[in-house]
């Protein structure tokens, strides 16, 4: 392990950014932003899956900004064959992704 790794393991540095703590005291992160990033990326109750589940429970799949029921659209698209998906999106005047990789993932 590097000296920086050892400092993190021994609790002398932030677990996210590895900045040394001014005074050791049992903290894991040096700031609130490091704590949020670390917890989000590490998982647990702050995992991205958990955050998506909580957002869905709150908004039920409907976009708060534009009002589109994204969950209903997802269910509709999932039931279609790939070629039908593209036609359905084009008929709905959906703006398709700009990259081939994103379009392939969509279909």
ABEGO torsion letter per residue (X at the ends): XBAAAAAAAAGABBAAAGBBBABBAGBABABAAAAAAAAAAAEEAABAAAAAAAAAAAAGGBBAAAGBBAAAAAAAAAABBAAAAAAAAAAAGBBBBABAAAAAAAX
